[in-house]
Amino acid sequence: MQTRNAMSKDSMKTSKGNRRASVEGSSPVLCELCKHNLQGLSLLPTLQNKITKLEEARIKDNENLEHQLSAILRKINDIIQPELLERIDAIQRDLSSNETVLQSIATSLTDCKSLLQSTPTTSESSRRSPKQDNNVFLLGPNNTREVSPLPKLLNNPTKHMASYEEEFLLPDVRTSIASYLSTIKFEEGKGRKTICFGMPFKQRSSERDIPGPLKTLVDAVQKKHPTTKECEINSVVVEKYQGPDSNLPERSDVDPIINPDSNIHIFSIGDECPILFKSKCTNEDSTVTIKDNSLLTTSANSHHYWSHCISTPNLSPSSIRYNITLRSVHRRNRNSLLIVGDSNTEHIYFAHEKKRSDLGNNIYGRRIKAFTIDDINPTDCIGFQNVLIQVGLNNLKRKHISSPSGIPDIEEIFSKWLKKVVEIHQICPYSRIIVSPIPPTKIKGINSSARKFNALLFSFTNAFWTTLGFNAFLDARGDLLDDNLGRYLQVGTGRKDRIHLGRLGISKLSLMIREVIEAPKYMVDSRSYAQAVAPNSLNPG
C-alpha cells in the first residue's frame, strides 16, 4: 500500500514536472514570438480604430481611402509575418493543457492568426478577384507618367476657304437686295455698321425675322450648298462699309454657337475688295478679292486655323459696299460632341436624331465608327467643343491580336491609343477630350487585359483629358459586366452577347456623358487655335 502511495506521489510529481517543463519549455518560444510580434499586437487597437474611421469615411472619398485602408492592412501583415502561422499553431497546442492560466495569451494568438489569414499579401492582392467599387477599372499603378508638351502644328489641317463663286444671283435679285439694304438703319460698329436678322449672333441685337429679300438669298445659298436640317442657315449679319477708313479687323468665327458641321457664307454687294486670310499654324497667308454679286464659302472648322480681315483703302468716300454673312447657329452647339467609338456607342442618339435622347436637348453632335484604334482619324474631330474617344476593346479580342501567343501586348496597344489621342489634342487644342477606359465585359480574359490598359491610362499625372468611370457597370462581385446592363443576345445570331452594352447600359453611359459635358466645371472653350496653344494654356477650364 505504501509502495502504491509512493508511486502515486511520484507519478503526480512527474506529471507536475512535465507540465511545468512543458510550460517552461514553451517560454523561449513565447519570448521569441513576443519579441517579434509585441509591436504588431500593441498596434492592433490603434490600427483597428483607423480602419473603422476609414470605413466610415469611405463613402465620401471611396477612390483614395480604399487605398489607405489596403495600405494599413498590408502594414499589419508586414509587422506580423505570415510564416509565423505555423509557430502560432504549435504554441496553441502546448497551451491547450493550461486553459485557466494562459487563456488570454491563447485568445490573443487566435485573434492574431485570424487577422493574418484575412489580410492578403501584396502579391495575393493582385491575384484576388476585385470587389465592387474598388476602382479596378480606373486606377493605375503607383508609377506615374507625363505627356510631353505638344509641338505646334507644321501644316494647316484645313483650307482657308471652300469655294468662291462670281455672279451668284440673277441681276434683278441682287438689285432688290441692295435696294432693301439701303432703306434700313444699321448699328454703329468698329470700322463698319452692322445689323443682325434671325438667330442672334454674339450680342448683336435681338432676334428679328429674316426679311423677304434676304430670305431669297438664304434659299439660293442652301439650294446650291445643301446641308442637313441642323446645319441650315438661320442667322444673317449684314455689314456696311462706307469710305476708305472702313474695315474689318482681323478675326475668326470661332464662337461655339456656330454649328461645327456647317459652312459660313459671305455674299458681297458693291465695289470689290480684298480679304486677307492668315494661318494660325504657319506663316502662310492668302488673299481673295471678292467682287460684286459673289459668294465666298468657308467651313466653320477652318476658322480655328485661319483668321481674316478686310480693308477698303480704294473705296471712295461716297461708295458703299455690303457683306452679308450667313451662319447656322444654336445654343446647343456650345456643347457640340463628336463620339468616336466602337459598337458600344453605335446606339447613342442625339436629340436631333431621336425625340427622347438620354443626352438631352442641349448637346449637338454626331458619331463616327472606329472599331479599332487604327480606325481613329484625328482630323474628323476638328471644330467640336467635346470629343469622346471610346475605342480599344476590340483590340483586345483574339482576332485583332498579331502576336503568335495570342496574348495582347497591352503596352503596344496603349501606345498606339495614346498617339492617336495626343494627335487629336495637337490638332484640336480648343476641344475638351473625354476618354473612356475600356469598359467591363462578361469575359474574364478581356477584363484582365482591360484592367492593364486602364492602369496605363490612369498613370498619367498631367493628362489633358477628362475620363469616364465604369465602376457602376460592374456586377455584385465586381469583376464582370452587370447582367442588367449587358446585351442578352447578339443581334441576328441568337447567341449570348458577353461584350456589348444593352439598352439600359447604353442609357446609363449616355447619362454619364451628359453629366460630364453639362457639369458647370466643364465649361466650353471658345478660344482659337493660336490662343489654345499659347504657353500655359493647354488645359482649358
Secondary structure, 3 states (H helix, E strand, C coil): CHHHHHHHHHHHHHHHHHHHHHHHHHHHHHHHHHHHHHHHHHHHHHHHHHHHHHHHHCCCCHHHHHHHHHHHHHHHHHHCCHHHHHHHHHHHHHHCCCCCCCHHHHHHHHHHHHHHHHCCCHHHHHHCCCCCCCCCCCCCCCCCECCCCCCCCCCCCCCCCCEEECCCCCHHHHHHHHHHHCCCCCEECCCCEEEEEECCCCCCCCCECCCHHHHHHHHHHHHHCCCCHHHCCCEEEEEEEECCCCEEEEECCCCCCECCCCEEEEEEECCCEEEEEEECCCCCEEEEEECCCEEEEEEHHHHHCEEEEEECCCCCCCCEEEEEEEECECHHHHHCEEEEECHHHCCCCCCCCCCCCCCCCCCCEEEEECCCHHHCCHHHHCCCCEEEEECCCHHHCHHHCCCCCCCCCHHHHHHHHHHHHHHHHHHCCCCEEEECCCCCCCCHHHHHHHHHHHHHHCCECCCCCEECCCHHHECCCCCCECCCCECCECCCCCCECCCCECHHHHHHHHHHHHHHHHCCCCCCCCCCHHHHCCCCCCCCC
